[in-house]
Amino acid sequence: MSGADEKNVLERDDVSRLPDPDDRPWAAVVIYDGSCRLCRGTAEWLDWLDRRGQLAFLPLQDPRVQARYPDLSRKDLQQHVYVIDPRGARRHSAGAVRYLARRLPALWPLAPLLHLPGTMPLWHWLYTQVARRRRAFGRRHE
């Protein structure tokens, strides 16, 4: 097996360890870019923080994303993380981060800051800055 093939197998194995929505039908679904190292790492970190089993994860490349959420365009999914709550409400970008900060006890200290009146445009701007550069943030220096 070549180094590239081995890397792809390892990345698929990392993704497959995340809780699947089929195994947690009660959970909010986090849709992230499975081809982005920073995005995968963030999904794994969120899973680690999720001690209550409230989250499930799908990479946007999974065919179930389009089948279950046809209203979400590929372009939007590539630009924003999405969280679909158990009632079907959709949140993206900084709105998704706010939602997660309210749901995961380890992130509760951030919730008041993220909910300061009038700050949502700032959080969206910050999210956009990181999202635009996520491939650079996720690079491994070899």
Residue pairs with C-beta under 8 A, 6 or more apart in sequence:
1 9
11 34
11 40
14 40
14 44
15 34
15 40
15 43
15 57
15 59
17 44
18 43
18 44
18 47
18 56
18 57
19 27
19 47
19 50
19 53
19 55
19 56
19 57
20 56
20 57
20 58
21 27
21 29
21 56
21 57
21 58
21 64
21 68
23 56
24 53
24 55
24 56
26 86
27 53
27 54
27 55
27 56
27 86
28 54
28 55
28 56
28 83
28 84
28 85
28 86
28 99
28 103
29 55
29 56
29 57
29 58
29 83
29 84
30 43
30 46
30 55
30 56
30 57
30 58
30 81
30 82
30 83
30 96
30 100
31 57
31 58
31 59
31 60
31 65
31 69
31 72
31 77
31 81
31 82
31 83
31 84
32 39
32 40
32 42
32 43
32 57
32 58
32 59
32 60
32 81
33 39
33 40
33 59
33 60
33 61
33 77
33 78
33 81
33 134
34 40
34 59
34 60
34 61
34 62
35 59
35 61
36 134
36 135
36 138
37 138
37 139
37 140
38 134
38 135
38 137
38 138
39 81
39 134
39 138
40 59
41 138
42 81
43 57
46 55
46 57
46 100
46 104
47 55
47 57
49 104
49 106
49 107
50 104
51 105
51 106
52 105
54 103
54 104
55 100
55 103
55 104
58 64
58 65
59 65
60 74
60 77
60 78
65 72
65 77
66 74
69 82
69 84
69 90
71 90
72 82
72 90
76 82
76 92
79 131
80 92
80 93
80 96
80 127
80 131
81 92
81 93
81 96
81 97
82 90
82 91
82 92
82 96
83 90
83 91
83 92
83 96
83 99
83 100
84 90
85 91
85 99
91 98
91 99
93 124
93 127
93 128
93 131
94 114
94 120
94 123
94 124
94 126
94 127
95 120
97 114
97 123
97 127
98 111
98 114
98 115
98 120
98 123
100 107
101 107
101 108
101 110
101 111
101 114
102 108
102 111
113 119
114 123
130 137
